[in-house]
Amino acid sequence: MRAVIQRTGHASVTINGTCKSAIGKGLLILVGIEETDSREDIDWLCKKIVNLRIFDDENGVMNKSILDINGEILVISQFTLHASTRKGNRPSYIRAAKPEVSIPLYEQFCKELSIASGKEIGTGEFGADMKVELLNDGPVTICMDTKNKE
């Protein structure tokens, strides 16, 4: 699984002109799933995300997690995170999982992240044409890949 995690002042996702989900201060997470992803990838990523200390403490030091600030989370599925640009100029998405694999894993990821954060999270709609807006606070953007745990 690949995730792009952005610290936000606010974020929202709109589908067909209607706002599906909106959050205030918290995290916007773009998540891409590949064929080899499993429950272990979900568990590792959820644990890392809720414990990431990327919010400022009283001294202006990034020392607090989403749990510490009681922040909100918005998760958007994004198969393009697995784009390969090795050959030519048109990205290949061959590593991205097919819907029959990725939809259950995406739904499980959202459920586990909700449990780990202790609150309901906002989501987009898998496979929909979504318009995502955010105020990237910082900016702070963290990229994670469960196959390359740095």
C-alpha positions as CSV (number, residue, x, y, z in Angstrom):
1,M,0.0,0.0,0.0
2,R,1.1,3.5,-0.7
3,A,-0.2,6.5,1.1
4,V,0.3,10.2,0.8
5,I,-0.5,11.8,4.1
6,Q,-1.1,15.6,4.2
7,R,-1.6,17.7,7.4
8,T,-4.7,19.8,6.7
9,G,-6.4,22.9,8.1
10,H,-9.5,21.5,6.3
11,A,-10.2,19.2,3.4
12,S,-13.2,17.9,1.4
13,V,-14.2,15.6,-1.4
14,T,-17.0,16.5,-3.9
15,I,-18.6,14.0,-6.2
16,N,-21.0,15.2,-9.0
17,G,-21.2,18.6,-7.4
18,T,-22.2,17.3,-3.9
19,C,-19.8,17.3,-0.9
20,K,-19.4,13.7,0.2
21,S,-17.1,14.3,3.1
22,A,-15.4,17.3,4.8
23,I,-13.0,17.6,7.7
24,G,-11.4,20.3,9.8
25,K,-7.9,20.1,11.2
26,G,-6.4,16.7,10.6
27,L,-5.1,14.4,7.8
28,L,-6.0,13.9,4.2
29,I,-4.8,10.5,3.2
30,L,-4.5,9.4,-0.5
31,V,-4.2,5.6,-0.6
32,G,-3.2,3.3,-3.4
33,I,-3.5,-0.5,-3.2
34,E,-1.6,-3.1,-5.2
35,E,-2.3,-6.8,-5.9
36,T,0.1,-8.1,-3.2
37,D,-1.3,-6.0,-0.3
38,S,-2.8,-7.7,2.7
39,R,-4.1,-7.3,6.2
40,E,-0.6,-6.9,7.4
41,D,-0.1,-3.8,5.2
42,I,-3.3,-2.3,6.5
43,D,-2.3,-3.0,10.2
44,W,1.2,-1.5,9.8
45,L,-0.1,1.6,7.9
46,C,-2.9,2.4,10.3
47,K,-0.7,2.1,13.3
48,K,1.9,4.4,11.7
49,I,-0.6,7.0,10.6
50,V,-2.4,7.5,13.9
51,N,0.9,7.7,15.8
52,L,2.8,10.0,13.3
53,R,3.9,13.0,15.4
54,I,3.4,15.8,12.8
55,F,1.2,18.3,14.7
56,D,2.7,21.1,16.6
57,D,2.9,21.1,20.4
58,E,2.8,24.2,22.6
59,N,6.4,25.0,21.6
60,G,5.7,24.8,17.8
61,V,7.6,21.5,17.5
62,M,6.0,18.7,15.5
63,N,5.5,16.4,18.5
64,K,1.8,15.5,18.5
65,S,-0.2,12.8,16.7
66,I,-3.7,12.9,15.2
67,L,-4.8,11.2,18.4
68,D,-3.3,13.9,20.6
69,I,-5.1,16.7,18.8
70,N,-8.4,14.8,18.4
71,G,-8.1,15.6,14.6
72,E,-10.2,14.3,11.8
73,I,-9.2,12.0,8.9
74,L,-10.4,11.9,5.2
75,V,-9.3,8.9,3.1
76,I,-9.4,9.0,-0.7
77,S,-8.6,5.9,-2.9
78,Q,-6.1,6.8,-5.6
79,F,-4.8,4.0,-7.9
80,T,-2.5,6.6,-9.6
81,L,-0.1,6.3,-6.6
82,H,1.1,3.1,-8.3
83,A,1.9,4.8,-11.6
84,S,5.1,3.6,-13.3
85,T,6.8,6.2,-15.5
86,R,9.8,4.1,-16.4
87,K,9.0,3.8,-20.1
88,G,7.6,6.6,-22.2
89,N,5.4,9.5,-21.1
90,R,2.2,7.7,-20.5
91,P,2.1,6.2,-17.0
92,S,1.3,2.5,-16.6
93,Y,-0.9,1.4,-13.7
94,I,-0.2,-2.3,-14.0
95,R,0.8,-2.5,-10.3
96,A,-2.5,-1.1,-9.0
97,A,-4.9,-3.8,-7.8
98,K,-8.0,-4.6,-9.7
99,P,-11.3,-3.5,-8.1
100,E,-12.2,-7.0,-6.8
101,V,-9.0,-6.9,-4.7
102,S,-8.7,-3.2,-4.0
103,I,-12.2,-2.4,-2.9
104,P,-12.3,-4.8,0.0
105,L,-8.8,-3.7,1.1
106,Y,-9.7,0.0,0.9
107,E,-12.9,-0.6,2.9
108,Q,-11.0,-2.6,5.5
109,F,-8.3,0.1,5.7
110,C,-10.9,2.8,6.3
111,K,-12.6,0.6,9.0
112,E,-9.3,-0.1,10.8
113,L,-8.2,3.5,10.6
114,S,-11.5,4.5,12.1
115,I,-11.0,2.0,15.0
116,A,-7.4,3.1,15.5
117,S,-8.3,6.8,15.6
118,G,-11.4,6.3,17.7
119,K,-13.7,8.2,15.5
120,E,-15.5,8.0,12.2
121,I,-13.4,9.0,9.2
122,G,-14.5,10.7,6.0
123,T,-14.1,8.9,2.7
124,G,-14.5,9.5,-1.0
125,E,-16.2,6.9,-3.3
126,F,-14.1,4.2,-4.8
127,G,-13.7,4.6,-8.6
128,A,-15.6,7.9,-8.7
129,D,-14.5,11.1,-10.4
130,M,-13.7,13.1,-7.2
131,K,-12.8,16.7,-6.6
132,V,-10.5,16.9,-3.6
133,E,-9.8,20.2,-1.9
134,L,-7.4,20.9,1.0
135,L,-5.6,23.5,2.9
136,N,-2.2,21.8,3.3
137,D,-1.0,23.0,6.7
138,G,2.7,23.6,6.8
139,P,2.9,22.3,4.2
140,V,3.4,18.8,5.7
141,T,3.2,15.9,3.3
142,I,4.5,12.4,4.2
143,C,4.8,9.5,1.7
144,M,4.6,5.9,3.0
145,D,4.9,2.6,1.2
146,T,4.4,-0.7,3.1
147,K,6.7,-2.5,0.7
148,N,9.5,0.0,1.5
149,K,9.2,0.9,5.2
150,E,11.5,3.9,5.6
